[in-house]
């Protein structure tokens, strides 16, 4: 018999699914896909799992590191064969 503190396999599966939904929701919040956020919230509610508060997720999305692209400099290549070096 299981103690109250021990989780069943089904409980562990539900918890893992809810955590995956929370990560998915965070991605939708960052990309500002409100309709998908609502769909994930509905699924979390159906599971009986709590969803993260919207303001906290938005703050987290704003504080997340942003990818910055830096244009690379052209490479220095050797002079073509037969060309003399300039001084």
Buried (B, 14 or more C-beta within 10 A) or exposed (E): EEEEEEEEEEEEEBEEBBEEBBEBBBEBBBEEBEEBBEBBBEBBEEBEBEBBEEEEBEEEBEEEEEEEEEEEEEEEEEEEEEEEEEE
